[in-house]
Amino acid sequence: MPRPISATVHTAALANNLAVVRRFAPRSKVWAVVKANAYGHGLARAFPGLRATDGFGLLDLDEAVRLRELGWAGPILLLEGFFKPSDLDIVDRYSLTTTVHCDEQLRMIELARLSRPLNVQLKMNTGMNRLGYTPDKYRVAWERARSSTGVGQIVLMTHFSDADGERGVEHQVAAFERGADGIAGMRSLANSAATLWHPATHFDWVRPGIMLYGGSPTGVHADIATSGLQATMTLSTEIIATQMLGSGDTVGYGSRFTAEGPMRIGVIACGYADGYPRHARTGTPVAVNGVRTRTIGRVSMDMIAVDLTPVPDAGIGAHVELWGPTISIDDVAAASETIGYELMCAVTTRVPVRAD
């Protein structure tokens, strides 16, 4: 019999979260971002829940081809564009939309033999300082793209660095408007945080990522508690052993937890080799038979200890939710000093995954 750990992808929750995006940005089209294998959910498993989108955004050419093989005939956006001239054969063959963020990409398009002009999203660097043309060079790039026979529709694009923080988006919006002044065309600016909290940035397209998967852009679950977003992944397991501790007894490698008095603990089949963060500290939330409790001691490769004080009747075989509808993945991430994005993507291949 296999270990009792498993992950479940909730198709209905994905569809719900896409509907939440449309509620927040009712006049915009939606690029559903499915990069990193749909944030660890699995592209094929996530596709049925997100197929009501207007387009998909991702990075990998193989994943773009996979979407076509799954039956998606609509737009697919390469969020980083392409990397070498031979990539354009696939971009052309599968009718992909590509981001263009530098002159080298424009040059490759100009030299390519294409069956049709490519739709592009011309990226402006408004302060993120990763990809894109600075505002003062943007018009020249746009003019060059517009004059290229290899370029069809041009959408104006940027990406926010602080839409989820105190600094906000105003400085980047001002830079974008300066660089795009007088340039006609559709706009694509808003990520998940801007979709939720900066409606003035919605424009023609929004590009939600983490919110589609029920996570908070800030990493704080309370910030999305009233949004209607639902958890799209449950990581669950079972208790495989129990122990009684006395005062002064320690738990796990390094004896990181010491019992202050008599207590009962459970040992569960999950560890860092399954993708659970090794640095999750004592007190990280977990649910046993639906009751919220905590982890104790250091996370091992294959096992974690949990406090059974709130669930005295729980024994071997009791259901344990590591994250999901009861335990927010953002709360687990916060206790581990990381973000929910990383946990979603970190579930390892030895964990069986299914869609419901």
ZISULFEN-V837701 format. One line per field, one symbol per residue. ss: DSSP state (H for helix, E for strand, L for the rest). psi: psi as a letter, one per 20 degrees, with the letter a starting at -180 (. if undefined). burial: 1 if it has 16 or more other ideal C-beta (glycine too) atoms within 10 Angstrom, else 0. A space follows every 50 residues. Layout:
ss = ???
psi = ???
burial = ???
This chain:
ss = LLLLLEEEELHHHHHHHHHHHHHHLLLLEEEEELHHHHHLLLHHHHHHHH LLLLEEEELLHHHHHHHHHLLLLLEEEELLLLLLLLHHHHHHHLLLEEEE LLHHHHHHHHHLLLLLLEEEEEEEELLLLLLLEEHHHHHHHHHHHHHLLL EEEEEEEELLLLLLLLLLLHHHHHHHHHHLLLLLLLEEEELHHHHHHLHH HLLLEELLLHHHHLLLLLLLHHHHLLLLLLLLEEEEEEEEEEEEELLLLE ELHHHLEELLLLEEEEEEELLHHHLLLLLLLLLLEEEELLEEEEEELLLL LLEEEEELLLLLLLLLLLEEEEELLLLLHHHHHHHLLLLHHHHHHHLLLL LEEEEL
psi = prqjqrqppoghhggghhhgghhhmijqrpoopkrllllihpghhhghhj ijrhrqpahphhhggggghijpiaqppohjbrhrhhhhgggghjlqppqp jrhhggghghiqoqiqqppqooppojihlfqrpqhijgggggggghipii pdppppqrpqhkijahhbighhgggghghjpjpqrqqohpagghggimhi jgchqqmpehhhjjqphijohhijhjhiqqpippoqarpiqqqpqrpiqr prpilipppiapqpqqpqnqahiiipphjprpipqqppkippbqqqaqpr hiqqqqpjgimhipapiqppogqbhgophhhgggijlaqhggggiiprii opprq.
burial = 00011111111011111101110110011111111111111110111011 10101111111011011000010011111111000011001100111111 10001101100101000111111111100011101001001101100101 10011111111111000110011011001100001011111111111100 11101111111111111110101100001111111111110100100010 11000010100010111111110111100111011111100011111111 01111111001001000101111100111111111101111011001000 101010
